[in-house]
Amino acid sequence: MNTLEWSDALVLGFEPMDRMHREFVALLGQAQSANDAQLPSAWSAIVDHTARLFERESQWMRKTHFAGATDHMLQHRVVLNLLRDGLAMTRRGNLPPVREMAQELATWFVKHTQSLDAALAVHLRGQAETSLRRSSA
């Protein structure tokens, strides 16, 4: 099993998002390497963090009127629902599907970060630059 690790390929240049993404990668790594007794709590930590991450991104998208918000937030809802399904499985002791889910989540995260989140980060950096120009004028 390949454990997801933070790399420059995941850096988006918007520090609040990068910080939350680094935390996600660390939590996912813990879940990927967790033994059976540790997996339920490790998965619960991923679900909690991911819910906060997605809500924060949704707030940014709504506040800045991000054009891709609808599709981006829909993908978040689908993934979070799947993660919650995984949490229910861990609580029933059905761990093999959750271990597979962790692998799929790692793959999804890299693709999502490098596409939808990258577009959001560009948008947010542009918003920040516009705000700075206005405040210095």
N, C-alpha and C positions, 0 to 999 in steps of 0.2 A: 504494500500500500504506500503510495506516494503522499506524504503529508504536505499540504499547502504551506508555503513559506512566503513571507513578505519579500518583495523584490522591487527594484526600480520600475519594472514593467507595470506595477500597480499604483505608482505615484501619479497623482492627478494635478498636483500643484495648487490645491485648495486645502489648506491645512486642517480645517475642522473635519472635512470629509476624509482626508488621508488618515487622520488620527483615529477616527471611528473604524475605518477600514483595517488599520493595523491591529486594533483590538479584536475585530472580527476574525482576522487571520489567526491570531494567537489563540482565540477560543476554539476555532475550528481545529487547529492543530492539537489542542488538548483533547478534544472529542475524538479525533482520529487515532490518537495514541492511548486513549482511555481503556482500562480493563473493563470487564463486564460490570463490576460493582460501581465504577466511576462514571460510566457512560450516561446514566439517567441525569445526574447532576450536571455533567458537562454539556449535555444536549439542552437542558433547561437554561443554562447560561447563554448558549447560542440563541435560543428563541427569545430570551429577554433582551439581549443586546441587539439582535436583528430588529425586533419590534421598535426599539428606541432609534436605531439607525434609520430605518425606513420612515418613521414619523418625522425625524429631523429633516431628511431629504424632502419629504412631502411639504413640510413647512417652508423650506427654501423655495421649492417650485411654486407653491401658491403665492408666496410673498413677492416673488420676482416675475410672476406671470410667465413661467417657463413654457415654451410652446409644446414641448414633448411630455408635459406632465401627465396627461391622461394615460398614455401607454406605459410610461415609466411606473406610475403608481399601480396600475393594473398588474404589472409583472411582480411588483412588491407584494401585492395582496395574495397572488397565487403562491409565491414562494413561502410567504409567512404561513399560509394555511397548510402547506406541505410540511413545514417544520413543526407546526403544532400537531399534525398527525403523527409525525415521528416521535414527538414527546409522549403522546398517548401510547405509542408502541413500546417505548422504553419503560413506561410505568407498568405495562402488562408483562414485561420481561421478554418481549419480542425484539431482540437486539440486532440480528443479522440484517434486516431491511434498513435499519437506521445506520448501520455501518456503511452499507451501500449508498444510502442517501448522503452521508458525509462526503463520499467520493464524488458523487454527482454535484453536490453543493459547491465543492471546491472548483470543479470545472465551470459550473454556472457563474460563480463569483468572478472568476477571471474574465470571462466573456462579458458579463454585465458591467464590470468596472471599466473595461477597455472600450466599451461602446456607449451604453446609456449614461453611466456615471461620468464618463469622460466628457460627453456633450454637456451634461449639467455643470460640471466643473468649469468648462470654458465659459458657459453662460454666467456662472456666479463670479468668476474672475472679472468678466466684462462689467458686470453690475458693480462690483467693488471699485473698479477703475473709474467708471462713470461717476460714482458717488464721491470719490476722492477729487476728481476734476471739479465737480460742482462745489465742493466744500472749500476748495482753494481759490475759486474764482471770485 
